[in-house]
Amino acid sequence: MTVPAVTLTLNPALDVSTSAPQVAPVHKLRCAAPRFDPGGGGINVARVIQRLGGPVLAVFPAGGPTGQRLTALLEAEGTPVRATGIDGETRESFTVTDRSDGAEYRFVLPGPTLSEEEQDRCLAGAVDAAAPGGLLVASGSLPPGMAPGRLADLARRAKARGLRLAVDCSGEPLARALAEGVHLVKPNLRELSDLVGRPLADPDARLRACRDLIADGSAATVALSLGAEGALLVTADEAWTAPGLPIRPVSTVGAGDSFLGGLLWALGQGLSLADGLRHAVAAGSAALLSPGTELCRREDVIRLAEQVRVVPAQGRE
């Protein structure tokens, strides 16, 4: 059975979030009751698409009791999953909020090393699960020891099957995937600057950089997330920008994944690029309203989408 949208998370995590009166060294920190959420880039994207009502399947490796708990949490909230069993133990990530000043402290563990056979099963499982012409999303970090060329391998497999590959990662794995050409890439400002090899200090420079990636065949669509400044969405024929909404964050965890999930859900519904960007910014902003690793809520996305102002991006060529 295949589905229109599949997400691949190669290094998932069980996200644990809590708070303490104050984060300080040496002393024991008496924390609040923890919250447990499934985590990892692609998993978060799938959770957002599912919350907004889109069909999606989350594919990921899972090992040990932590992997079992992560899988069970996804199933309990209604997100369809295909977990590939591995010998290693799925990692945890830990977020602590300092209640005295609202600062977040995020502790990210490296995760298990996957064998070549386990890697192959994960990649093949994701590609095979996506319907021909469907969407495949590769998002998040790679597990320790995985060759950066694995995402380029995924790009080739996706292209051979006629899939539209969206990628959200960084560094050499991202550059290698873009060398094969992808459907959509979602860099942040630093990642885009690294890709084009120059600083991007103003809106004109950012728009030109997005268009450069499109012109050289790296991506058909570039969704540039700019944090509190908003975002930019560019194709060969259109370019749209939207400022960020004035929201005081409760937590910033998962905002980028919510942005991508909102964008892909909207485009999957047949909405225009402008409306896709509107829902992406709304979803990213809605994630800021949720504590810990909770991600965005559907009602917040729908409400905030009405407040997002999307206008054509017109840079000086």
C-alpha positions in Angstrom: 0.0 0.0 0.0 1.4 3.4 -1.0 0.4 6.9 0.3 0.7 10.4 -1.3 3.1 11.7 1.4 5.9 9.9 3.2 8.4 11.3 5.7 11.7 9.7 6.5 13.5 10.3 9.8 16.9 8.6 9.9 17.7 9.7 13.5 14.4 9.9 15.4 14.2 10.7 19.1 11.9 10.4 22.0 11.6 14.1 23.1 11.5 14.6 26.8 10.6 18.1 28.1 10.3 19.5 31.6 11.0 22.7 33.6 12.9 23.7 36.6 12.7 26.8 38.9 16.2 27.8 37.8 18.9 26.0 35.8 22.2 26.3 37.6 25.3 24.1 37.9 26.2 21.7 40.8 22.8 21.8 42.5 20.2 19.2 42.0 17.4 20.6 39.8 13.9 19.6 41.0 12.0 19.3 37.7 8.3 19.3 36.9 6.7 16.1 35.6 8.1 15.4 32.2 6.3 15.4 28.9 7.1 12.7 26.2 6.7 13.3 22.5 7.8 11.6 19.3 10.6 13.6 17.8 12.9 14.0 14.8 12.5 16.2 11.8 10.4 13.9 9.5 8.4 12.6 12.4 7.4 16.1 13.4 6.5 17.0 9.8 4.3 14.0 9.6 2.6 14.8 12.9 1.8 18.3 11.6 0.4 17.1 8.3 -1.7 14.5 10.2 -3.0 17.1 12.6 -4.0 19.3 9.7 -5.9 16.5 8.1 -3.5 15.3 5.4 -2.7 11.7 4.5 0.9 10.8 5.6 3.1 7.9 6.6 6.1 8.3 9.0 9.0 6.0 8.2 11.9 5.7 10.7 14.3 3.2 12.4 13.3 2.2 15.9 15.2 0.1 18.4 14.9 -0.9 22.0 12.3 0.2 24.6 12.8 3.9 23.6 12.0 3.1 20.0 8.9 1.1 21.1 7.7 4.0 23.2 8.2 6.5 20.4 6.3 4.2 17.9 3.4 3.7 20.4 3.1 7.5 21.0 2.8 8.1 17.3 0.2 5.4 16.9 -1.7 6.7 19.9 -2.1 10.1 18.3 -3.2 8.7 15.0 -0.1 9.1 12.9 0.4 6.2 10.6 3.9 4.7 10.9 6.3 2.2 9.3 9.1 1.5 11.8 12.2 -0.4 10.7 13.7 -2.5 13.5 17.3 -1.9 14.3 19.8 -3.4 16.8 20.6 0.0 18.5 18.6 1.9 21.0 16.6 4.9 19.7 17.9 8.1 21.3 16.3 10.6 23.6 16.5 14.4 23.5 16.0 16.5 26.6 14.6 20.0 26.9 14.5 22.0 30.2 12.9 25.4 30.5 14.2 27.7 33.2 11.1 29.1 34.8 12.9 32.1 36.2 13.6 33.6 32.8 12.0 31.4 30.2 15.2 30.2 28.7 15.3 26.8 27.0 18.1 24.3 27.4 18.2 21.6 24.8 20.3 18.5 25.2 20.6 16.4 22.0 22.1 12.9 22.1 23.8 11.4 19.1 21.6 8.3 18.5 22.5 4.8 17.4 24.8 3.8 14.6 22.8 2.0 11.8 24.4 -0.8 9.9 24.5 -0.6 6.1 21.7 -3.1 5.9 19.6 -1.1 8.3 20.2 2.0 6.3 19.2 0.3 3.1 16.0 -1.0 4.6 15.0 2.5 5.9 15.7 4.2 2.5 14.0 1.5 0.5 11.0 1.4 2.9 10.4 5.1 2.5 10.8 5.1 -1.3 8.6 2.0 -1.7 5.8 3.5 0.5 5.4 6.6 -1.5 2.9 6.5 -4.4 4.5 7.3 -7.8 4.4 11.0 -8.3 3.9 11.4 -4.5 5.9 13.4 -1.9 8.9 12.1 0.0 10.2 14.2 2.8 13.7 13.6 4.3 14.1 15.8 7.4 16.5 15.9 10.4 20.0 14.9 11.2 21.8 11.7 10.1 22.7 9.1 12.7 26.4 8.7 13.7 28.6 7.1 11.0 26.1 7.5 8.2 27.8 8.6 5.0 26.7 12.1 3.9 26.1 10.8 0.4 23.2 8.7 1.6 20.8 11.6 1.0 22.1 11.8 -2.6 21.4 8.1 -2.9 17.9 8.8 -1.7 17.5 11.6 -4.2 18.5 9.3 -7.0 16.1 6.6 -5.8 13.3 9.1 -5.5 13.9 10.5 -9.0 13.9 7.0 -10.5 10.5 6.4 -8.9 9.1 9.7 -10.0 8.8 11.1 -6.4 9.0 14.7 -5.4 11.7 14.8 -2.7 11.7 17.6 -0.1 14.8 17.9 2.1 15.4 19.7 5.4 18.9 19.0 6.7 22.3 20.8 6.7 26.0 20.6 5.9 27.4 18.1 3.4 24.4 15.8 3.4 22.3 18.7 2.2 24.8 19.8 -0.5 25.1 16.2 -1.8 21.4 15.9 -2.1 21.0 19.2 -3.9 23.7 18.1 -6.4 21.3 15.4 -7.5 18.4 17.9 -7.7 15.3 17.9 -5.4 11.8 19.1 -5.6 11.9 21.4 -2.5 14.5 22.5 0.0 13.9 24.3 3.3 17.1 26.0 4.5 17.5 28.6 7.2 19.5 31.7 6.5 22.8 30.2 7.6 22.3 27.0 5.6 21.4 29.0 2.5 24.5 31.2 2.9 26.7 28.1 3.2 25.1 26.6 0.1 25.8 29.6 -2.1 29.1 30.6 -0.4 28.4 34.2 0.4 26.7 36.3 3.1 23.1 37.2 2.6 22.6 40.4 4.5 19.5 41.8 2.9 16.3 40.6 1.2 17.6 41.1 -2.3 20.7 38.9 -1.7 18.4 36.2 -0.2 16.1 36.2 -3.1 19.0 36.0 -5.6 20.4 33.1 -3.6 17.1 31.2 -3.8 16.9 31.8 -7.5 20.5 30.7 -8.0 19.6 27.3 -6.4 16.7 27.0 -8.8 18.6 28.1 -11.8 21.4 25.5 -11.3 18.9 22.6 -10.9 19.5 22.1 -7.2 15.8 22.6 -6.3 12.5 23.5 -8.0 11.3 25.3 -4.9 13.2 27.0 -2.1 11.4 27.7 1.2 13.7 30.0 3.2 12.8 30.2 6.9 13.9 33.4 8.6 12.8 32.8 12.2 11.1 35.9 13.7 11.6 37.7 10.4 9.2 35.4 8.5 10.0 33.4 5.4 10.5 33.5 1.6 9.1 31.0 -0.9 10.5 30.9 -4.4 10.1 28.9 -7.6 11.2 29.6 -11.1 8.0 31.6 -11.8 7.0 33.0 -8.4 8.4 34.5 -5.3 6.5 35.3 -2.1 7.5 36.7 1.3 5.7 36.9 4.6 6.9 38.7 7.8 6.8 36.8 11.1 3.8 37.2 13.4 4.4 39.1 16.7 4.3 36.1 19.1 6.1 35.7 22.4 7.4 32.1 22.2 6.5 29.6 24.9 8.9 27.2 23.2 10.8 27.3 19.9 11.2 23.5 19.7 9.7 22.2 16.4 8.9 25.5 14.9 10.9 24.8 11.7 9.3 21.3 11.4 5.9 22.8 11.9 6.6 25.4 9.2 7.5 22.7 6.7 4.6 20.5 7.7 2.2 23.4 7.2 3.7 24.2 3.8 3.5 20.7 2.5 0.0 20.1 3.8 -1.2 23.3 2.1 0.4 22.5 -1.2 -0.9 19.0 -1.0 -4.4 20.4 -0.7 -3.8 22.2 -4.0 -3.5 25.7 -2.5 -1.4 28.3 -4.2 2.2 29.1 -3.3 1.1 32.2 -1.6 -1.4 30.3 0.5 1.2 27.6 1.1 3.5 30.2 2.6 0.6 31.6 4.6 -0.1 28.3 6.3 3.6 27.5 6.7 4.2 30.8 8.7 1.0 30.2 10.6 2.1 26.6 11.6 5.6 27.7 12.5 4.1 30.5 14.6 1.6 28.2 16.2 4.4 25.9 17.4 5.7 28.8 19.4 2.5 28.8 21.5 2.9 25.2 22.6 5.1 24.2 25.6 8.1 21.9 25.2 8.0 19.6 22.2 4.2 19.7 21.6 4.4 21.2 18.1 1.5 23.3 16.6 -2.2 22.8 17.1 -4.6 22.8 14.2 -6.9 25.4 15.7 -4.0 27.8 16.2 -2.8 27.3 12.6 -6.2 28.1 11.2 -6.6 31.1 13.4 -3.1 32.5 12.7 -3.3 31.9 8.9 -5.8 34.7 8.7 -3.2 37.1 10.3 -0.3 36.2 8.0 0.4 38.9 5.3 1.9 37.4 2.1 3.2 39.7 -0.6 5.3 39.2 -3.8 9.0 39.3 -3.3 10.5 41.7 -5.8 14.2 42.0 -5.5 16.6 44.1 -7.6 18.2 41.9 -10.3 
